[in-house]
Amino acid sequence: MALNNDLLRTFIVIAECGNLTQAASRLNRTQSAVSVQLRKLEEALRVTLFERGARGMRLSPAGEQLLPAARRTLVEFERTARLFETPLSGRLRIGIPDDYDDTVFEVALADFSNRNPGVEIVVESGCTSAFAVAVEGGRLDVAICSAPESVPGEPLLSEPTVWVAGDRMVLSQSEDVPIALLDRGCPWCRLPTEALKRAGRGWRVAYTSQSFSSLRSAIRAGLAVGVLPLRCVEPGMRILSSAEGFPELPASNRAILVGGAARSDLAGAMAEAIRRAVRGRS
């Protein structure tokens, strides 16, 4: 059986999700259909591409070898296909969180604009707590939702949430923890104090801000301790451990949410640009 881009795309998505159910959701197919595609590819190559375990699927040595080649092949195929396709045009409204690695979305927006110069992009950046309502109401076409809990939409990334302080900050377990808090009514605002309260550790509010960037600056300067998604930890910060008296935190999750009235071609192209940017930072 000959290889084709559909089989390679299915393999890549499974590798990125590490889970057939999530891969099927992203590909808009049934789990059984995705399993068939994977089996066809493994039979064509005469190798096993994944090792299955309690925590999902991980690449086998053969899968590790195939993944970069499959990505290069798919990029070349898509580049060739775009030579003869009708350029996209129109207007796309997107919501982007301010609690994420800025470079990921900078790359995503630049990638989308370079591929689709005829599309007007309108970006809203900030707290994502209102994005789901904005998408449902038609004010946004696509949004990246982010929270230290479950979020609506297609799963994009899940990573640890960590306690962080300035790398020169000295903390005493006998004193109340000086906390930096967001002041905008989202789950990130409540997370630090609720976690410390459950752990029985005292705290005091040392810094508040409505800006995630400003919050990171206060942490980096050593004014207070805060919680951040792992990818938001910057030079000048250190991660605090349970041995220092800081309790475990829920994972930080991100998802892509697309509005029912959004144009599927524009929204799909933007969602794929975001996935490419995230893959590039993995």
TAFENDA-V71198 format. One record per pair of residues at least 4 apart in sequence whose ideal C-beta (glycine too) atoms are under 8 Angstrom apart, sorted by sequence separation. I is the first residue (numbers start at 0). J is the second residue. D is the distance in whole Angstrom. If there is no record, write none. Layout:
i->[I	I]
j->[J	J]
d->[D	D]
This chain:
i->[2	3	4	5	6	7	8	9	10	11	12	13	17	18	19	20	21	22	28	29	30	31	32	33	34	35	36	37	38	39	40	41	44	51	52	58	59	60	61	62	64	65	66	67	68	69	70	71	72	73	74	75	76	77	78	80	95	99	100	101	102	103	104	105	106	107	108	109	110	111	112	129	130	131	132	134	146	164	170	181	184	186	189	190	191	192	193	194	209	210	211	212	213	214	215	216	218	227	232	239	241	257	261	262	263	264	265	266	267	268	269	270	271	272	273	274	275	276	277	2	13	16	23	28	41	51	52	58	99	133	134	145	183	195	208	217	218	227	240	241	261	13	16	23	41	50	112	133	134	144	164	170	181	182	195	196	208	217	218	232	239	241	15	23	26	41	49	50	111	134	144	181	195	218	40	49	50	58	112	134	144	180	206	217	258	13	16	23	49	50	95	111	130	133	208	218	227	257	12	20	23	48	49	123	142	192	215	19	22	37	48	131	180	191	206	214	37	47	108	130	143	179	180	215	9	12	46	48	49	130	131	147	178	257	12	19	47	48	108	130	178	219	19	46	47	127	224	255	123	127	206	215	219	9	44	48	127	178	205	206	219	8	127	128	205	215	218	255	46	127	176	255	13	131	44	131	215	224	226	229	127	228	9	13	176	178	180	187	176	177	178	182	10	175	176	177	178	179	180	181	182	183	9	10	91	93	95	97	174	175	176	177	178	179	180	181	182	9	87	89	90	91	93	94	95	96	97	172	175	177	178	179	181	86	88	89	90	91	92	93	94	95	96	97	98	177	179	6	10	86	87	88	89	90	91	92	93	94	96	160	181	5	9	86	87	90	92	96	194	6	7	81	94	181	191	6	96	180	191	14	179	191	13	94	190	6	17	18	19	2	10	17	18	148	179	0	17	94	104	146	147	179	187	17	94	146	147	2	146	0	1	2	0	13	147	179	14	99	179	200	94	177	178	179	180	200	92	93	99	177	178	179	198	200	92	93	94	95	96	98	177	178	198	14	92	93	94	95	96	176	198	91	92	93	94	96	197	91	93	230	195	10	14	194	165	168	164	165	167	170	194	10	11	126	128	163	165	10	128	165	168	126	128	164	165	11	126	127	128	190	10	11	126	164	190	164	163	164	7	11	162	163	162	163	162	163	7	8	161	7	160	161	160	161	4	160	161	4	159	160	163	166	168	170	158	159	165	166	158	161	165	166	172	4	158	164	165	172	163	164	170	163	163	164	162	163	161	162	161	147	126	145	162	162	161	160	98	159	160	160	159	160	158	159	157	158	157	157	156	157	156	154	155	154	155	154	155	147	148	153	147	150	152	153	147	149	150	151	152	153	147	148	150	152	153	146	147	151	152	145	146	145	145	144	143	144	143	143	144	97	98	142	143	97	141	142	97	141	141	140	141	153	140	155	139	155	140	141	137	140	156	134	140	155	134	135	137	134	131	140	141	130	140	25	141	24	25	98	99	141	24	98	100	143	99	100	99	21	98	16	118	115	118	115	99	114	96	111	111	114	111	107	110	108	107	110	107	110	107	104	106	107	91	103	106	91	104	89	103	106	91	103	91	89	93	103	87	103	87	91	102	100	87	15	15]
j->[6	7	8	9	10	11	12	13	14	15	16	17	21	22	23	24	25	26	32	33	34	35	36	37	38	39	40	41	42	43	44	45	48	55	56	62	63	64	65	66	68	69	70	71	72	73	74	75	76	77	78	79	80	81	82	84	99	103	104	105	106	107	108	109	110	111	112	113	114	115	116	133	134	135	136	138	150	168	174	185	188	190	193	194	195	196	197	198	213	214	215	216	217	218	219	220	222	231	236	243	245	261	265	266	267	268	269	270	271	272	273	274	275	276	277	278	279	280	281	7	18	21	28	33	46	56	57	63	104	138	139	150	188	200	213	222	223	232	245	246	266	19	22	29	47	56	118	139	140	150	170	176	187	188	201	202	214	223	224	238	245	247	22	30	33	48	56	57	118	141	151	188	202	225	48	57	58	66	120	142	152	188	214	225	266	22	25	32	58	59	104	120	139	142	217	227	236	266	22	30	33	58	59	133	152	202	225	30	33	48	59	142	191	202	217	225	49	59	120	142	155	191	192	227	22	25	59	61	62	143	144	160	191	270	26	33	61	62	122	144	192	233	34	61	62	142	239	270	139	143	222	231	235	26	61	65	144	195	222	223	236	26	145	146	223	233	236	273	65	146	195	274	33	151	65	152	236	245	248	251	150	251	33	37	200	202	204	211	201	202	203	207	36	201	202	203	204	205	206	207	208	209	36	37	118	120	122	124	201	202	203	204	205	206	207	208	209	37	115	117	118	119	121	122	123	124	125	200	203	205	206	207	209	115	117	118	119	120	121	122	123	124	125	126	127	206	208	36	40	116	117	118	119	120	121	122	123	124	126	190	211	36	40	117	118	121	123	127	226	39	40	114	127	214	224	40	130	214	225	49	214	226	49	130	226	43	54	55	56	40	48	55	56	186	217	39	56	133	143	185	186	218	226	57	134	186	187	43	187	42	43	44	43	56	190	222	58	143	223	244	139	222	223	224	225	245	138	139	145	223	224	225	244	246	139	140	141	142	143	145	224	225	245	62	140	141	142	143	144	224	246	140	141	142	143	145	246	141	143	280	246	62	66	246	218	221	218	219	221	224	248	65	66	181	183	218	220	66	184	221	224	183	185	221	222	69	184	185	186	248	69	70	185	223	249	224	224	225	69	73	224	225	225	226	226	227	72	73	226	73	226	227	227	228	72	228	229	73	228	229	232	235	237	239	228	229	235	236	229	232	236	237	243	76	230	236	237	244	236	237	243	237	238	239	238	239	238	239	239	226	209	228	245	248	248	248	187	248	249	250	250	251	250	251	250	251	251	252	252	253	253	252	253	253	254	254	255	248	249	254	249	252	254	255	250	252	253	254	255	256	251	252	254	256	257	251	252	256	257	251	252	252	253	253	253	254	254	255	256	210	211	255	256	211	255	256	212	256	257	257	258	270	258	273	258	274	260	261	258	261	277	256	262	277	257	258	260	258	256	265	266	256	266	153	269	153	154	227	228	270	154	228	230	273	230	231	231	154	231	154	265	265	268	268	253	268	253	268	269	272	272	269	272	272	272	275	273	276	275	273	275	276	261	273	276	262	276	262	276	279	265	277	266	265	269	279	264	280	265	269	280	280	268	274	278]
d->[6	7	6	7	6	6	6	6	6	6	6	8	8	6	6	7	6	6	4	7	6	6	7	6	6	6	7	6	6	6	6	8	8	8	8	3	7	7	6	6	7	5	6	6	6	6	6	6	6	6	6	6	6	6	8	6	8	6	8	6	6	6	6	6	6	6	6	6	6	6	6	6	6	6	6	8	5	4	8	7	6	6	5	6	6	6	6	6	8	7	7	7	7	7	6	6	7	4	5	5	6	5	7	6	6	6	6	6	6	7	7	7	6	7	6	6	6	7	7	7	8	4	5	5	6	5	7	5	7	4	5	7	6	5	4	5	6	6	7	7	4	7	4	6	6	7	8	4	7	4	7	7	5	7	8	8	5	6	7	6	5	7	8	4	6	6	4	5	7	8	6	5	5	5	7	7	8	6	7	5	6	6	7	7	7	4	7	7	6	5	5	7	6	7	7	7	8	5	5	6	5	7	6	8	8	6	8	5	6	7	6	7	6	7	4	6	7	5	7	4	7	8	7	7	7	5	7	6	6	8	6	5	5	7	6	6	6	4	7	5	7	6	6	4	8	7	7	5	7	7	5	7	4	6	7	6	5	8	6	5	6	8	5	8	4	6	6	6	8	7	6	8	7	5	7	8	8	8	6	7	8	4	6	6	6	5	6	8	7	8	7	4	8	4	4	6	6	6	7	7	6	5	4	7	6	7	6	5	8	5	7	8	6	4	5	7	5	6	5	8	7	7	7	8	7	7	5	8	5	4	8	7	7	7	4	6	5	5	5	6	5	5	7	7	8	8	8	6	6	8	6	6	7	8	7	8	7	8	7	7	7	7	7	5	5	7	7	4	8	6	8	7	7	6	8	4	8	8	7	8	5	5	7	4	6	7	8	5	7	7	6	4	7	6	5	6	5	6	8	7	6	6	7	6	7	5	7	6	7	7	7	8	5	7	5	7	6	7	4	6	5	7	6	7	8	8	7	7	6	5	6	4	8	8	5	7	7	8	6	6	6	7	8	7	5	5	4	6	7	5	4	5	8	7	7	4	7	7	8	7	7	8	6	5	6	4	7	6	6	7	6	7	7	8	8	6	6	8	7	3	8	5	4	7	8	6	8	7	7	7	6	6	5	8	8	5	7	8	4	7	6	6	8	7	6	5	6	6	7	6	6	6	7	8	7	6	6	6	8	7	6	6	8	8	6	5	6	6	5	7	6	5	7	5	6	7	8	5	5	6	7	7	6	6	7	7	5	4	7	8	8	8	4	7	7	4	7	8	6	6	6	4	7	7	5	5	7	5	7	8	5	7	5	8	5	5	5	7	6	6	5	5	4	5	7	6	7	6	5	8	5	7	5	3	8	8	8	6	7	7	6	7	5	7	6	5	7	6	5	7	5	8	8	5	7	5	7	7	5	7	7	7	5	7	7	7	8	6	6	4	6	5	7	6	7	7	5	5	6	7	5	7	6	6	5	6	8	8	7	7	8	7	5	7	7	6	7	6	7	8	6	8	8	6	7	7	8	6	6	7	4	8	5	8	5	6	5	7	7	8	8	4	8	8	4	8	7	6	5	6	5	6	7	6	6	8	6	6	6	6	7	7	6	8	7]
